[in-house]
Amino acid sequence: MTKQKIEILAPAKNLIQGMAAINAGADAVYIGAPIFGARTNATNSLEDIAEMVRYAHLFKAQVFVTINTIMYDDELELCRDLIVQLYNIGVDAIIIQDMGILEMDLPPMVIHASTQANNRDPKHVKFLKDAGIKRVVLARELNLDQIKEIHDATDAELEFFVSGALCVSFSGNCYMSVANGERSANRGSCAQNCRLPYELIDGTGKTLKQSSHLLSIKDLDLSDYLPEMIEAGISSFKIEGRLKDIIYVKNNVSFLRQKLDDFLSKNSEKYQKASSGRTIYNFEPQMDKSFNRGYTDYFLHKRKEKIGSWDTPKSQGQYIGKVIQSKANGYIIENHELLNNGDGLYFLNADGEADGAQVNIVVNDVVVLNSHKIIANGTPIYRNSDAEFIKMVEQEKSAIRKIGVHLLFEEVESGFKLTVTDEDGHQCHKIITSEKTLANNPTDVVSNITKNLAKTGNTVFVADDVQVSISQPYFLPISIINELRRSLLDELVEVRIENYDRETHPIVKTDHPYPVNKLDFTYNVSNHLARAFYDRHGVTEIEKAFELQWDPGKSRVMVTKYCVKYELGKCARFQRATMGEKVVEPLTLRHGEVEYKLKFNCKPCEMEIWEKDAELEYIDEDEQMGVSFR
């Protein structure tokens, strides 16, 4: 039986961070090209991507490039040329949102459907696979039952986010940014309006919440549920964070690598690692030491806990303990021994606002801050910047990846031969012609040869086994042994890269019917090739993308599984017994002069956000509750 490969997919803001992710144990990285990536602040030159490809392929890891914006007609040829160049430098796959790309004349590049392609429905995912998409990045909102339903419907590879920041909107369907400043999230320039503070006002004009980050949600951490997700059909676990720093990337990858390796070691008859080599860690990875707003499993196990991060969109970090007592020069804090000079602390001040300070020194059990702060007894203290941890992880050798090799030194007729075989079966050998002269000190010959052959040093290799097979204790200068080892390991690097087996996948134009025949603006059709793609697959009505037809002040700018009513404890579906009085609708979000109306659809358990001038019909939640729910 062929074992299934399970992959950790890491973000690469740039070449340096991509290499660090590989070193930390990533099986693949995703990286932005010079243009057409959904993060305009994380672009990379083709030269850097080529170097990323070479380094990743050395470990049989893959490189995926994000081409996941929507495009206008005048950009299509530029996009096609870019994809051709990416194929020519060895990229393993591109990640796309715009279906117009499937209409292009392209080399046989493997294509993945980005989560922005709204991959939530089994029929939609099966359609994409039948259209030539090899892998689909599923929507973050899905639960385990829905993932399994999709897996049962298609043999497409399924990728799922496992950690990092969450988009509050269905990915690809957020238009807040473009509606408020012409910065389109689907064009790579999200202004993150969801992280702003808002007032919440009810239908009577009463302010229910004052200056809270009402659309900001916690960060994702599904690391405890890898076995469940693998069983449901996920084969690639994606870490969010192409704008995060190298500490975040190394820590997250290392933590997940250890978690996944533990699972793979116990299930080796069925699953295997997706790349080669192993990582040696010189630090203990901990997820809560990375940037985080608190963690949630989102909807993986359906709607349960509240997931809002209303106090601040900034990092909360690792919980330390509560303030026990204030002192003239500082505070006594539970578990203060965990703190170091230079640590950054996070807490809520007396006004309930997010606040912070830096640890100046910890002396005689008192935590002295670098600025005067009034912190009440009992206040929970978090550390969102661990100075010692950062110092340790940022070192180049904090995570070192090595490929195991077997070295065989043996006697041949003309002299001696060294053969190096790596863990994947790649092999190099070299013969040195030499006279066979007996050594003056025969007892140390074999041990000296063995010791020097094992010195793989700063190479990517580690000697798992060294075997010396000679009939007599011959004399050989150590310099010759060392040079022989160095030259063969250098050659093995090139052999591994040259023999990397990149998968190719020609796109054949299909005409199987799309699951629906009418597309609204949320399908983001912004060019004639995307329109032609859907035309050929039987779609009869195609609305233009939001960016091409926005009606100022009257548009729906978001649909989300996140629910403000639920966060308030006012959900009639799940919290009826404890909700008390209903809130008076419509609810309005206000930030300065900008206002949004909220509409709650209880049947699909979703919330819509509309601009203030939209005319909406509100249906009482009890009336909605007359329908059956999944």
Summary of the structure (lengths in Angstrom):
residues: 630
radius of gyration: 28.5
end to end distance: 36.6
largest distance: 100.3
contacts: 2064
relative contact order: 0.12
helix: 29%
strand: 28%
